Amino acid sequence: MCLDIDDTLIDFSYASKRALSLLIGRADMWPLWERITDWHVARVVAGEIDYAVMHQRRTQCFLAEMGVVMDPEDVARFECRRKEVLRGSWRLFHDVLPCLEWLRAADVRIAAVTNASGAHQRTKLADLGLSRFFDHIAIAGEVGAAKPDAVMFHSVCAVLDCDPCEAAHVGDKLHTDAVGARDAGLEGVWLDRDGGDAEVPEGVHVIGGLDELPQLLVSEFARIGVPAQR
Ligand SMILES: [Mg+2]
């Protein structure tokens, strides 16, 4: 069982919004921050820049859009402070621990699969006491590929010693997580916590919370190795 981290296990959007609004003293700039982040993450995924450069440039670009011109040292200080506040704002969704405990009890091997950067993601999982649940933590920057690239999913299956058809991946991003996993031959599960009305592509499963995952595993994914009777 592969699980995305940000906005799947950890309420990343809440923490990021909180950190940004505390630093700039206003709460209405999140859409701009998200837009600028998406542009810069696309450049990381394309292999043009690494995450450290991305964080600096994203923040510089965001401040410039707000009309604030800072020299690189001040941008670095702002970014450093933002990460400190962010780290104090992590919280798990309420359904994460019961789900991970259920998977462990059912003897399912578990991987965290993230497109974000290494040290940062491991710190988050450790800070929240989640490291112990995972057999493997797959980080895009270390694998050299990122979701939705099949290479990312297949590398995880290789480590977990299973065929893609014996694995499932759950994440909050419909295309990056669920469609990417489906196209790589895994079961793709979209975690739609907001319950929107997006059209769901064929072959993609949808759950509204991680509390629905055990039932899906038992009823639909018997080949993943979850005992039907518990
Ligand atoms: Mg996510």
Residues whose N, C-alpha, C, O or C-beta is under 5 A from the ligand:
A	BS01	MG	D4 I5 D6 D7 T8 D172
